[in-house]
Amino acid sequence: MEIQRQNGTLSIAGVTELTFANAREFRKAVMAKLDSELKQIVVDLSQTEFVDGGGLGALLMIYRIANEKNPAHAVRLRLMYPQGPVQQMLDLTQMRHLFEIVTATESQPEQKKVAV
């Protein structure tokens, strides 16, 4: 897992699974980077093959703690490019009501077809 900080954005990538088995380690690593200057947390889920309730709980806790540390402004949590079963879990649990979920098709500009 890679965690990078640039300006007010905390970027997390390289998460292959987010489950009960690794949720504590994930939370601990991310929470060590939270501070009052944070504006958004971006989690790249493009390589994530599986998320369970423990993983969702970790995301919720990070979101809550980040916002507690930043009472002056809301910290957004963006989940980028979830695939297959991960997207299904996010849909089933209606996480879109809390987090911004960006799918691969939403992020790519629409290509126009040109008749030749």
Stockholm file with secondary structure:
# STOCKHOLM 1.0

chainA/1-116         MEIQRQNGTLSIAGVTELTFANAREFRKAVMAKLDSELKQIVVDLSQTEFVDGGGLGALLMIYRIANEKNPAHAVRLRLMYPQGPVQQMLDLTQMRHLFEIVTATESQPEQKKVAV
#=GR chainA/1-116 SS CEEEEETTEEEEECCSEESHHHHHHHHHHHHTTCCTTCCEEEEECTTCCEECHHHHHHHHHHHHHHHHSCTTSCCEEEEECCCHHHHHHHHHTTGGGTSEEECHHHHSCCCCCCCC
#=GC SS_cons         CEEEEETTEEEEECCSEESHHHHHHHHHHHHTTCCTTCCEEEEECTTCCEECHHHHHHHHHHHHHHHHSCTTSCCEEEEECCCHHHHHHHHHTTGGGTSEEECHHHHSCCCCCCCC
//
